[in-house]
């Protein structure tokens, strides 16, 4: 009986394993092999007629000024976007769970709409809205404020990319936090109310501790997402101005476009290492104590 169940389980898993091997495992291994060679776009027709260079490409990538700048940009995106997105997602979840009574489904759908919106269409709208003579600057001018060149000034461009990234991901955080809030038993809140706990005390002593698993999941997902940020800077600013919004993923994409295949593969593996290290640290710090 157990063997039959095991065979059935493996049969159900087989399509997933085949797809994972074909589209993830084999390409990753091939990329790892290419990162240890001097392959370029000119060697595509003869990929095995290349020289083995060991870790030379990784050393070149780490010493490249453009890659170092993209690392700093990506670290800035993570440091600003992750806490902002998580905090806004939690606030929205709390409002939709207990604060808003009417039209709750409508507000919930509206908050999640950016997640399912096509990023290309959204980026085109944002480019129009944040153009020097666009609606945003016109609105600012209406209240006596001179708007910046949102996509042409380095600081303003980073701000615009951050806003687009937060807008796009806050709905995901809201849904996950909402699921966590609805899993907390109401009896716990009722017992705390009987003991005289204020709403603030219930939030700090009940809601936040019991949301720890959801917080861990949301934080790790958002960190991985913003460490790999690509669409927002690529579609809004193409990494500019002056490389102020060029992320690691965008730098890797550009190197691949330049024909530096081995360099782009080495950069990809370094990004995977960064993501893995950060995820492990977050799991260690935020995992439930018991």
ABEGO torsion letter per residue (X at the ends): XAAAAAAAAAAAAAAAAAAAAAAAAAAAAAAAAAAABABBAAAAABAAABBBAEAAAAAAAAABAAAAAAAAAAAAAAAAAAAAAAAAAAAAAAAAAAABABGAAAAAAAAAAAAABBAAAAAAAAAAAABAABAAAAAAAAAGBBBBBAAABAAAAAAAAAAAAAAAAAAAAAAAAAAAAAABBAAAAAAAAAAGBBAAAAAAAAAAAAAAAAAAAAAAAAAAAAAABAAAAAAAAGGOBGGAABBAAAAAAAAAAAGBAAAAAAAAAAAAAAAAAAAAAAAAAABBAX
